[in-house]
Amino acid sequence: MYDISLIHSEYKDKLITEDFAANLVKSNYRMNFGLGTGCSVYLDRALAKRIQQDELLRGLEIQTEIAIRNDYLETYKINAPVDRVRFYSSHFFNQDRVMQQNGNCWYVPILFNEENLYWGLEGNTFDICAFQVAPMDKYGNFNFGPINADLHGIIKNSKIVIVEVNEKMPIALGYESHINISDINYIIEGENPDLATIEHKSATEDDKRISEFIVSQIGNNATVQLGVGALPNCVGRMLADSDIKEIGAHSEMLVDAYMDLYNAGILTNNKRTDKGLSVYTFAGGSKELYDFIDDNPICCSAPVDYVNNPANIAKIDNFMSINGCIGIDLYGQVCSESVGFRNVSGTGGQLDFVQGAFRSKGGKSFICCHSTRKLKNGQKVSLIHPTLPPGSIVTTPRAAVNYVVTEYGAVNLKGKSTWQRAEMLISIAHPDFRAELIKEAEKMGIWRNTSKITY
């Protein structure tokens, strides 16, 4: 039988100030500042002060994941030289992109479903990890809030574990969604900052046309995974306005669209393997979404090696995976991470869900892409390329791609030859670029003048 007085005594013994925590850091330490809405605030702030005051502190490495923040890391804002502190991210987000452009942030390529395994490998362990949690419950547990992902893998492979208590952190129910005080080295209390929110851009007319194609492919009893951005959220909201019934949620990221589906009476999870549960590994969105998660038994936070495991996804009938991309070539290779040599996003779980959804009985995977984009000089360029531009990262290989959708239609590339793929992708390219794409495909030897498609 547990003794609550002993738990509170242990809490007091482990309670430290943020300055004490910063003084634990030594030169050449490798640190993880957590992920998503749980990224370190207190240690980050105190360590920034210490770096400015201690010229001998050098060679620091700080890693984050899906850093959902209102501002940059304080340890970055002090503009310390790269030989003193450098940053890494396995999920490039808004701030990471700017930090990279300024020469002080590097991407860590991952497959999200296996990321828990990375941090135990030689050279990948952490000296310190620090992240925000909800206040301790009477059993000595600290809830992670809207983040789970690979947090236990980080904790397991960190020499010092520090939790930063935030009274505004919602309680996210689920599987392995907490840490016990016995597994913690230190606790910091602070001013309890508001959780950072994500404002998704409004859907464009092209987003709506793409969403209409996808929604027409989704029927009753489907389980839906929505990716990040305006387009997947547009799909979710369009589903909420439809007459489709009995939708389930199993998603890497829980976004506001799922709350819309629930409020519309469509998200029930009644036909899922995990009946009644909206399963996710991290959440990001509005304050209303965080309030929706708080102590809500239908929201199930779980580790990424469960949520994103393609074998687990495949066991769910009628699984519909919806993700965006930056561009695609006539071979069907999908780039969702870079514009040329500039890294703008991460692999995340796109490939996990593309593979899992296709193996699901009745399942489908959709890669969504606008047919064009405008450059800063006003020039319109095709996002369906003959070959991906130099520097482009292949996020989803051509063999894995199922449906590709633009505002001009949807095509299924599975089982199609290279010339069939070229024809099909050109048929959903912007009309202004189709003739040019045909010429390039002829040069590449993947298209002949035997097209069965009328343009």
N, C-alpha and C positions, 0 to 999 in steps of 0.2 A: 504494500500500500504506500502511495507516494506521500511525502510530507511537504505541504505547501510552504511551511516556514523555511525549510532547507532550500527550496527553489528560489525563494525571495532573497535568501542569504547569498546564494550563488550569483544571483542577478547583481546584487550590490558589489560583490567581489569583482565582477567582470566589467562593471560600469567605468568607463574612462571618458576623458574629454577628447575632442577632435585633435587638439594639439598634441596630446599624449600619443594618439594613434599616428600622427604624422611623424613623430620622433622615432617610431618603430622602423621607419623606412631607412634602408641603407643603400649605398651606391650599388648599381647594377641589379637592383630588385626588379623582378617581373611581377606586375600586379594586374588584377582583373577588377574593374570598377562596376561589374554587374551589367544588367541588360534592361532594355525597355524603360518603363516607368520606375524601375527600381535602381537605376544607376546611382552611384555614390554622390552624395551632396556634401556631407560633413568632412570626410577624409579628403575629398578632392579639394575643398576650399582650404583646409589647413595645410595640406601638402603644398599647394601653390604658394602660400606664405613662406613655408620653410625653404622651398627651392630658391626663392628670391633672397632669403637671408643667409643661406648656407652654400657658398660657392663650391665647396668640396663635394656636394651631393651630385653625382653624375651617373649617366648610363641607365636611367630609369626607363622602363617599358610599361605602358599603361594600355590595357585592352578593354574594349567595351563591345557590346552586341546590341543591335537594334536600339541605339541610345535615343530614347524618346525624351527630349529635354526642351526646355524653353530657351536655353542659351547654351553656349559652348562650355566645355569643361574649364573650370578655373585654372587647372594645371596647363591648359593650352593657351588661355587668354593672356598669360604673363609673357608669352613670346620667348620662352627659354630656348636656347640653341638646341638643335637636334641631338648633339652629343650629350646633352644633359637629360632631356626627356623626349621620348618619341611615342607615337600612338598607333594602335592597331584596331581594326574593326573587322569582325567576320560577317557583318550585315551593314553595308554602307547606307547611311541615312543622311539627312540634310546637312548636319554639321560636319559629318565625316568628309563629305565631298569638298567643302570649303577648306577643311584642314588639309586634305590631300593636295588641293591646288596650291596651297601655301607651303607644300613640301614637307609636311610633318604628320602624315597619316598614311598607313599602308593597309591594303585589304588582305584578309586571311581567307583563301578559298576553302569552301566547305561543302559537304553534303549535309544538310541540316539534320537528317534523321540519324546520322552517325556522329554528330559533333560531341556528344557525351564522351566518346572514346578517345578524342584527340588529346585531352588535357592530361592524360596519364602517360603519354609518350615522352621519350627522352627529349629534353629541351623545351617542352610545352607546359610544364607545371608552373604554379604561381607561388611566389613568396607570400603574398597577401591578396585576399579578395575582400571587397567591401561592397555592400549593397543595402538598399532600404528594405525594411520589413514592417509589418503591422506590429502593434504592441503585443507583448507576451501574454498568452492566455494562462489560465490557472494550472495547466499541466506543464508549463514551461516551453510551449511551442510558439514560434514566431512564423506567421503566415507570409508567403512571398507576395501576396497581392496578385495583380494581373499577369505576372511573369512566372513561368516554370522552365520551359525549354531545357537547356543543358545545365541549369544552375547547380544541380546536385553533382554533376561531373566536375564543375569548377570547384565546388566546396571540397569534394573528396580529394582533389589534387592541389589544394592550397595549404601551405604550412601554417598560416595565420588566417583565421576567419573572423571578420568584423561585421556585425550587423548595425545598421543605422535605423533607429526606431522612428517611424513616422505615423502619428496618430490618424492621419488622413488616408492611410493605405487601406483600400477595401479588403475584406476577407474573401479570398477566392477559394471556394470549396473544390475538392478534387482529390487527385492521387499524387502523393509525394509533393504536396504544395506548401510544405512548411519545413522548418528546421528546429530541432530541440536545443535548449540551452546547453545541454551536455556536449553538443558538437560545435559550440561557439567558443572562441577565445576571448573576444571583447565585445562590448555593447556601447554604442554612443547614442545619447539623446540630444535632440536639437529643437529647432523652431517649427518642425512639422510642415514642410513646404507643400503647396498644392501639387498634385500630380500633373505633369505636362500632358497636354491634349494634342490631338492631330486633327487639323481641319482639312478634309478632303475637298479637292476642287469640284466645282459644279460640273455636272455631266454636259458634254457638248452634244450637238445634233448627231455627230458621227458616233459618239458613245451610245446614244439611244438606238441608232440603227443597228449597231453591233449587238447591243443587248437584246434587241428584238429577235435576231437570228438565234441567239443562245437560248432565250426563254422558250422559244418555239420547240426546242429540243428537250426541254425538261418537263417531265410529267409528275403525276402524283407519286408520293412515297419516295421521292429522290432524296439523297443526302448530298448537301452542297458544300463545296469548299470555295471560298472567295479569297482572292489575292488582295494585294495592296493597291490603292489608287481609286480614281474617280470611276473608271469603267467597271471594275468588279462590284463596287458599291451601287452603281447604276443598275446592274443586273439584279442585285438583291432587292433594291427598291421596286424594280419593275415586277419582280416575283411577288412582292408584298401587295401590289395592286392587281394581281392576276387572280384567277379562280382556281389556281393549283392548290392542292391540299396535302397535308401530312408531310411537310418538309422536315428534314433532319439537318443538323449541323455537325460537321467534323472538319475542323479547319486549323491550319497552322496559326492563323491570326483571327481573333474574334473582333469584328468590326461593327460599326453602328447599324449596318444593314441587317444583321441578324436580330438586333433589337426591334427594328421595324417589322421584320417577318413575324417575330413573336407577338408584337402588339396587334398585328393584323390577324392573329389566330392561325397563321399558316405554319409557323415553326412549332412543331409538337414533339418531334423525335420519337413518335410512337412506333415507327417501322424500322428503327435502327437496331443494330446489334446491342449497343449500349442504350437500351430503351430509356427514353425520357431525358437523356443527357445531351447537352450541347458541348461537345468536346473540343478543346483548343489547347495550344501550348503557350501562347501569349496574346495579350489584348492591347489594342491601342485605338483611341478615338476620342469621343467627347466625354465630358464629366458625367453626362447622363448614362453613358455606357459603363463607366466605372461604378456608378450607383446601382446599375442593373446587375452587375456582377456581385456586388457586396452581399455575402451570406445567402446567395441565391442557389438553392439546391439543383436547379436545372442546368447551371453552368459548371462544367467539370474541367478544371485545369489539370493537365497531365504532362509528364516529361515528353520531350520531342522524340525520343527513341520509340515511344509508343504511338504518338499522334501521327508522326510523319513516316512511320515504317510502311513501305509500299505493300508488304504482305498483309498488314492489318487493314490498310485502306481497301485492298482487293477483296477482303472478306465482307465488305459492306455492299449490298446489292444497290444498283441504280445510283452509283456514285458519280457526281458531276463536279469536275474540277475546272475552275475558271481563273486564268491568270493572264496578265498582260505581258507585252514584250516591247523592245525598242526597235527591232527589225528582224526580218527573215529573208533568206536567200532562196533561189529557185531549186536548190537541193532540198529545202525544208529545214535547214539549220536555223535555230532560233537564238537570237542574242537578246538577253534581258538585263545585261549588266554594264555595258559600256557603249559610249559613243566614240567610235574610233579607239584611240588609246586612253581616253578619259573614263575612269571607273566611276559609274554613277549609282550602281546598286550591287546587290550580292546575289549569289545563286539561290540562297534561301531554300525553300522547300519545293520550288517549281518542279524539278525533275522527280522528286519523291512522289508528288501527287499526279503528275502526268503518267508515270508508270503504274501507280496503284489504281488510278481510276480506270485505265484501259483494261486492266485485269479483272475489274469488278464485273459481276454479272449484270448486264444492262448499263454499265458505266460508260462515261465519255469524258474526254479531256479536251478543253478548249483553250487555245492560245489566241489571244485577242491582239490585234494590231491595227492602228490607223493606217490607211493606205499611203498617206503622205504626212510630211511635217514642213513647217516653214522655218527657214533659217533666219538669222538676225537681219540679213540684208533683204529679206522678203522673198527670196527664191524658194520655190516649192520643190521638194525632192521626194522621190518614192522611198517608202520604207520596206517595199519588197524589192530586193536587190538581186542582180544576177549572181554575184557572190558577196558575202559580207564584206564591208569595208575593212581595210587594214587595221589591225588592233582590236577588232570586235571579238568578244568572248562568246563561245558557243555554250549557252546555258543548257539547252535541251538538244541533243543530237537528232539528226534527221530521222533515224530509225525509230525514235521514241514518240515522234509527233503524231497526234491523232487529228483533231479538227484544228484548222486555222480559220479565223474569222476576221474580216474587215467590214467596213460599212457597205461593201459591194457583194457580200455573200459569205458562205461558209463552205469549206471543202475538207474532205476526209482523206488524209495522205497515207493512211495505213495500207500497206500492201501494194502501193502504187510504184511504178517504175520511175526512173529519173525523168523521162520525157513526159509521162502522165503528170507527175508532180509539177513540172514546169508549166504545162498547159493549165492545170488547175489553179496554180498560184497566180499566173498571169490573168486568169479570168476574174480574180477578185482584187487585182491591182487597180489603181486609179486609171481610168481610160486614157488620160494624157500620156501615160508611160507604157502602155501595153505594146505598142509597135516597137519601141526601143528595147523592151525586155525580150521580145521575140527575136530580134536581131542578135542580142547578146547570147541568148540561149542557143541559137544556131551556131554561133562562133564556138560555144562551149561544147558543142556536140551532143546536147541533151534534148534538142527539139528539131523536128523535121516538119516540112510542109504537109503534114497529114493530120492536122488538128481536127478533132471531132467536136470542138467547141466553137460556136459562132460568137464573135466579139461584136 
